[in-house]
Structures are given as C-alpha cells and as structure tokens.
Amino acid sequence: MNQFESVDILLVEDNPNDAELTMRTLRKGNLANHVSWVKDGAEALEFIFRNGAYAGRPDQNPSLILLDLKLPKVDGIEVLKRLKADDRTRAIPVVMVTSSAEGRDIVESYKLGVNSYVVKPVEFEQFSETVAKAGFYWMLVNKTP
C-alpha cells in the first residue's frame, strides 16, 4: 500500500505480533481494505495531523483508530488527549486496545473521550475474535458524522 492512500483504520501498536494478528483479523473479516500501522505515539500524531513523514498524506481522517495504551515516545493517553482536543480529529472513533485492565487507565481514557476500551485477551483465538468484533462494530454497524 502506498503510504498516502486513503486509510480506513489506523492501528497504533508497538508490538509487531499484535499488529500483524490485528491486521490479519481485520482483513480476513473484510473489515478494512486500507489499514495503516504506526509503531509509536509520536508517529501516530504525525500520521493523524499530517506532518513529518506524513506531510503529503491526503487530508482525510481514518474512519477508526485502534490505539494501544502503552506506547514508546508518546503514550496512548497523550495521543488520545491530542486527538480529542482538536476539532479536526475529535469525531474520529478511537478504540483503546490494550493489555491494561487497570481502573485508572480505563477511567482516564473515558474522561478524555475514548469511544471504547478493549482489554487484549492473551489467548490467540480470543484476541482474534475480540479484534474482529470491535472492527465489525466500528466499521460496519456504527455510523459516524
């Protein structure tokens, strides 16, 4: 995929195994033709706000952002905070997909405007099923502005 094609889903995930499994699951379910993967919070912000390496990206927001909480450089909470504070990106659905089930992470994410908070199951089949259900809901069932 050309890095500047339209993107349906932006996956922000530093674990290559989780990213590969997520992308495979989404494609298998025909939930997204265009999934773009970035590996840390700083790259996610560059992608979303079209600067740095992504300055030439078309002026189109992803339909959905799957955001890990524990990221290098800029964590998921800070990415979420910046997304929801900007009029251009506030309406993008953001699903926190993380291994953290800590109450404070969940509360903070919802205070900042996350649309959904999903804890990653450790088991492979459960992880695939969870990603498929989240993708199905946010890409096919949910209606966005």
C-alpha positions as CSV (number, residue, x, y, z in Angstrom):
1,M,0.0,0.0,0.0
2,N,1.2,3.5,-0.9
3,Q,1.7,5.3,2.4
4,F,-0.5,8.1,1.1
5,E,-3.5,6.1,0.1
6,S,-6.8,6.5,1.9
7,V,-6.9,4.8,5.3
8,D,-9.9,3.2,6.9
9,I,-8.2,2.1,10.1
10,L,-5.1,3.5,11.7
11,L,-3.5,0.9,14.0
12,V,-1.2,2.3,16.7
13,E,0.6,-0.7,18.2
14,D,4.2,-1.2,19.2
15,N,4.1,-5.0,19.4
16,P,4.7,-6.4,15.9
17,N,3.0,-9.7,16.7
18,D,-0.2,-8.0,18.0
19,A,-0.2,-5.6,15.0
20,E,0.2,-8.5,12.5
21,L,-2.6,-10.5,14.2
22,T,-4.9,-7.4,14.3
23,M,-4.3,-6.6,10.6
24,R,-4.8,-10.2,9.5
25,T,-8.0,-10.5,11.5
26,L,-9.4,-7.2,10.1
27,R,-8.6,-8.2,6.5
28,K,-9.9,-11.7,7.0
29,G,-13.3,-10.3,8.0
30,N,-13.2,-7.8,5.1
31,L,-13.5,-5.0,7.6
32,A,-10.9,-2.7,6.1
33,N,-9.2,-2.5,2.7
34,H,-6.8,0.0,4.0
35,V,-5.1,-0.5,7.4
36,S,-2.1,1.6,8.2
37,W,0.1,0.6,11.1
38,V,2.3,3.0,13.1
39,K,4.6,1.8,15.9
40,D,4.5,4.6,18.5
41,G,2.6,7.6,19.7
42,A,4.8,10.2,18.0
43,E,4.4,8.5,14.6
44,A,0.6,8.3,15.2
45,L,0.4,12.0,15.8
46,E,2.5,12.8,12.7
47,F,0.2,10.5,10.7
48,I,-3.1,11.9,12.1
49,F,-2.0,15.6,11.8
50,R,-0.2,15.1,8.5
51,N,3.3,16.4,9.4
52,G,6.8,15.0,9.4
53,A,7.0,11.8,7.3
54,Y,3.2,12.1,6.6
55,A,3.1,15.7,5.5
56,G,2.0,14.6,2.0
57,R,-0.8,12.4,3.2
58,P,-4.3,13.4,1.8
59,D,-6.5,15.5,4.0
60,Q,-8.6,12.5,5.1
61,N,-9.0,11.2,8.6
62,P,-9.1,7.4,9.3
63,S,-12.6,6.0,9.9
64,L,-11.3,4.3,13.1
65,I,-8.2,4.4,15.3
66,L,-7.2,1.3,17.2
67,L,-4.9,2.7,19.9
68,D,-2.6,0.9,22.3
69,L,-2.2,2.5,25.7
70,K,1.5,1.6,26.5
71,L,3.5,3.1,23.6
72,P,7.0,4.3,23.2
73,K,7.8,8.0,22.7
74,V,4.2,9.3,23.3
75,D,1.8,7.1,25.2
76,G,-1.8,6.3,24.2
77,I,-3.3,8.6,26.8
78,E,-1.4,11.6,25.3
79,V,-2.3,10.6,21.7
80,L,-6.0,10.4,22.8
81,K,-5.8,13.7,24.6
82,R,-4.5,15.5,21.5
83,L,-7.0,13.8,19.2
84,K,-10.0,14.8,21.3
85,A,-8.7,18.3,21.9
86,D,-8.6,19.1,18.1
87,D,-11.7,20.0,16.2
88,R,-10.3,18.3,13.1
89,T,-10.0,14.9,14.8
90,R,-12.4,15.0,17.7
91,A,-15.1,12.9,16.0
92,I,-12.8,10.0,14.9
93,P,-13.8,6.9,16.8
94,V,-10.9,5.7,19.0
95,V,-10.9,2.2,20.5
96,M,-8.2,1.7,23.1
97,V,-6.9,-1.9,22.6
98,T,-4.5,-2.7,25.4
99,S,-3.4,-5.3,27.9
100,S,-4.1,-2.9,30.8
101,A,-7.2,-3.6,32.8
102,E,-6.2,-1.1,35.4
103,G,-9.2,1.0,36.6
104,R,-7.3,4.3,36.4
105,D,-6.3,3.7,32.7
106,I,-10.0,2.9,31.9
107,V,-11.3,5.9,33.8
108,E,-8.7,8.3,32.3
109,S,-9.4,7.0,28.8
110,Y,-13.1,7.6,29.1
111,K,-12.6,11.1,30.7
112,L,-10.6,12.0,27.6
113,G,-13.2,10.8,25.2
114,V,-12.3,7.3,24.1
115,N,-15.2,5.6,22.3
116,S,-14.4,2.1,23.6
117,Y,-11.9,0.3,25.8
118,V,-11.0,-3.3,25.0
119,V,-8.6,-5.4,27.0
120,K,-6.5,-7.7,24.9
121,P,-7.0,-11.3,25.7
122,V,-3.7,-13.3,26.0
123,E,-5.1,-16.3,24.1
124,F,-4.7,-16.2,20.3
125,E,-8.2,-17.2,19.3
126,Q,-9.8,-14.8,21.9
127,F,-7.6,-12.0,20.7
128,S,-8.7,-12.6,17.0
129,E,-12.3,-12.8,18.0
130,T,-12.1,-9.6,20.1
131,V,-10.5,-7.6,17.3
132,A,-13.0,-9.0,14.7
133,K,-16.0,-7.9,16.9
134,A,-14.5,-4.5,17.6
135,G,-13.7,-3.9,13.9
136,F,-17.2,-5.2,12.8
137,Y,-19.0,-2.8,15.1
138,W,-16.9,0.3,14.4
139,M,-16.6,-0.2,10.7
140,L,-19.9,-1.7,9.7
141,V,-22.5,-1.1,12.5
142,N,-21.6,2.3,13.9
143,K,-22.5,5.4,12.0
144,T,-20.1,8.4,12.1
145,P,-20.6,12.0,11.2
